[in-house]
Amino acid sequence: MPASPLDLRDIKGQETAKRALEVAAAGGHHLLMIGPPGSGKSMLAARLPGLLPPLDPAEALEISMIHSVAGLLHEGRLMRQRPFRDPHHSASLPALIGGGHRGRPGEISLAHLGVLFLDELPEFRRNVLEPLRQPLEERRITVARGTGALLFPAAFQLVAAMNPCPCGWLGDPADTCRCTPPLLDRYRARVSGPLLDRIDIRGREGRTLKEHWKDGLTTFLGMMCSGFPNMIYMNGPGSPSAFFSARTRASMSVLMRVVARLAG
């Protein structure tokens, strides 16, 4: 039996991002998420198939035929879940749109009636991204070859993710962005305007205030429970007014593990 799709309820916080994902699923909209590393972009994207309606028999057969042509149909069984494809940003043009020596369907066709996730969108080569403009509008792709033309279905839902800048920390309180304005301009120019125009929803993601608070508390407790001296306040030179006993340190260790489990 295939594994169950990931559930959006597994994600704590990020209510605005989850709402955007629900709207994208309801309307079939393409989505671009912009946020720093660790903000949950990939985790959110992986849960979009679980929000989509189940496949009907005709759709299951259509998807299975595409995967069979690509040699990816497991033991000849019909696929019962919507595909989720996440190619690496080093993928070539034939790998993404199809073609090659044997005329295989590419990632956009393998994501037919499912989700195509492009993480680190600006890192994809521009000659790989620009051909996506046709299938995003026509929901199919025509690959011209010397012996003829191949027509593959490509009715996928695009979810893309990118950092706000090359270092990833622009606008995030956890760290300071070190990118110069020219570097920012070059980074954003890697994704063309016509391609962005075909993405219906664009949202900025970030770690929640609760996540920052948990990180800070966990760091503080870690310092207190580590090999630091027991003294934490000094009224005068060599005069400790308060210290952590071994029992107190043990209690704080338990508390730190609870906070870490909540943050995880």
Secondary structure, DSSP 8 states (H G I E B T S, - for coil): -------GGG--S-HHHHHHHHHHHHHT--EEEE--TTSSHHHHHTTSGGGS----HHHHHHHHHHHHHTT--GGG----S--EE---TT--HHHHHEETTTTEE-HHHHTTTSEEEESSGGGS-HHHHGGGHHHHHHSEEEEEETTEEEEEE---EEEEEE-SSSSS-TT-TTS-----HHHHHHHHTTS-HHHHHT--EEEE----HHHHHHHHHHHHHHHHTTTS-SEEEEEETTEEEEE--HHHHHHHHHHHHHHHHHH-
